[in-house]
Amino acid sequence: MSTMVKLISQEGEIIEVDQETVMLSVLIKSMIDDSGTEEDIPLPNVSKSILEKVLEFCKHIKEHPLQEIEKPLKSANLRDIIPEWYDDFVDVEQETLFEVILAANYLDIKPLLELACAKVATMVKGKSVLDVRKTFNIENDLTPEEEAQILEENKWAEEAIQ
Amino acid sequence: MNDGQMLGIGHEDLFMKFPPGKPFIAPWSISQWHPNNMEIKIIPVLLIIFDYFDMEDLDKLSHVCKLFCNVATMDCLYQKFEVMVDTGSDISSSSSSNNDITYHFIDEEKVQFKNGKIRSERKTSIKIIEELDTLNPAINTRQPAKPRVSVIKGAVFQGIPEEESEWGDIQSEAEEEHAKSKNIQDILNEFREGAEIRTIEKRQNNRPSEFARLDSMNSKKIFKQCSDRLNHTHVFSEAMGDAYTDSQHINDVMMTIGSRELACSPYNIDKVRMKQNHKEGSIYQFQKKESSISTTTDNYMHKTDREGSILSLRRPSSYASSNKMPKVARKRNTFIIRPDLLNKISKLAPKKSVNSFRKESTLQSIQEHPSEDKIGDFSGASQNLKPKNFLKQKRYSVYPMDRNKLGQFNHLNLLQMIQNPRR
């Protein structure tokens, strides 16, 4: 019988999960190594809903390992690259996706972090500069002079690619 | 501007600031949601995202905004410049994990000897490690023997046949030397005991007085011994004669990039040997380190010129096949510069050694940031949010905290290099 671990979410709610599942998180693993499984593990940076989503990922990846996503991305459609379940998993609203990224980074879950970042990358890939700004609500803070400078400095890269 | 405004983003301030309570949905606005912690994570997360782009995408993204431009520039550099790592894994006293990476900064200092002579000397890693310890309290608890990250700008690797390898001898020499070496702490003690007044200019942070002393008789010998032991930098040995010039070039750029990608590099910087000294540039041979990725020992050639620019391949035909490329590099398309791009890239490589910006920006950065207040702010931001019992423990982020901090220094250098590539 696997040992259960108590995780305390940002809201202070306790989520019980088996130790094997959460060991994917380097953070939690280190805490368990330090303090054992009897002590509750506070995760003040992760809300309950996101924590549950993260745990869902941890449970699934145990049974269905995710291969490393190839870089650079070959397609703007993540489904072409990874199994459907993982694509569905990150097919969420931007805010949720970025919360997952933050949680993955905080909990140090590399596969989840890379999956979520790959999803963001697919949202950018193939889009024009204007589309990218619009998608992510980014203000262009580059002055015309700076843009000209970037263009000038990128010439060498363009020459190299040609 | 939109609700989520980008304020004060410049080369000195990479991190976006957001007014509180304003919704802004973008990964680079994550500091809004976790204002005490997450701004220092923006750059690493963006770097991961940008990892998935090719050069064309990166070029495009550099026009989106300043932050994207900065990150895209960094990622471009990762893709353009060869990167090498010394993990220090064979240092017996090292118990650090892969995340425990020490960055090696070089700058100049004046050394005054008892006889009154003053001469410039490159600052070695002993001070560098200590300096970084001072800058980042999180490092203080670590052992002196730590993995060190280095980079080589513009390096080009090509496979050479195994039978041509001289690595058997090189390896055994290195192993023998390490076996003979003293414990690092003993060497440091020896270093301290034979101390003499050492005047260090251009320094602002306080350092233990014992480290400000150097024995006039034994200083050079012991100092070098310490340096070599601590860093396994055989490549920097003076015994390599003319190679020292080029190895300084290696040193010059080693502080320019800090990235998790470095940890994936398949090369050992301590397994390096100058194969041929040529008027156009020395040729180095590197050994691929054993890793979980590949257990085979492959040899690669690296050629660099004296000015720090990229030269064409010595034997480009042997490199043309992607099968000759290191596995990681092939997969990531990050560590290798394609031979067919070399001529064009070399036009853009700095014509002058990066010494100038090394002296200016690195030293400036170190001088500008040693304040403990700033350090406290930096480390405290994450500590506040760490679960209990964590303050005394290891770093738990995917990206080491000091990496983030050093990223600021590195980024300044990178930007200067990009802005003034032909200085």
Interface residues (C-beta under 8 A of the other chain):
Chain A: V26 L27 S30 M31 D34 S35 I41 P42 L43 P44 N45 I69 E70 K71 P72 L73 Q94 E95 F98 E99 I101 L102 N105 Y106 D108 K110 L113 E114 C117 A118 V120 A121 T122 V124 K125 S128 V129 V132 R133 F136 N137 I138 E139 N140 D141 L142 E146 E147 Q149 I150 E153 N154 W156 A157 E158 E159 A160 I161
Chain B: M1 N2 D3 G4 Q5 M6 I9 F24 I25 A26 P27 W28 I30 W33 H34 N37 M38 K41 P44 V45 I48 I49 F50 D51 Y52 F53 D54 M55 E56 D57 D59 K60 L61 S62 H63 V64 C65 K66 F68 C69 C76 K80 K331 R332 N333 T334 L341 K344 I345 K347 L348 L385 P387 K388 N389 F390 Q393 K394 Y396 S397 V398 Y399 I418 Q419 P421
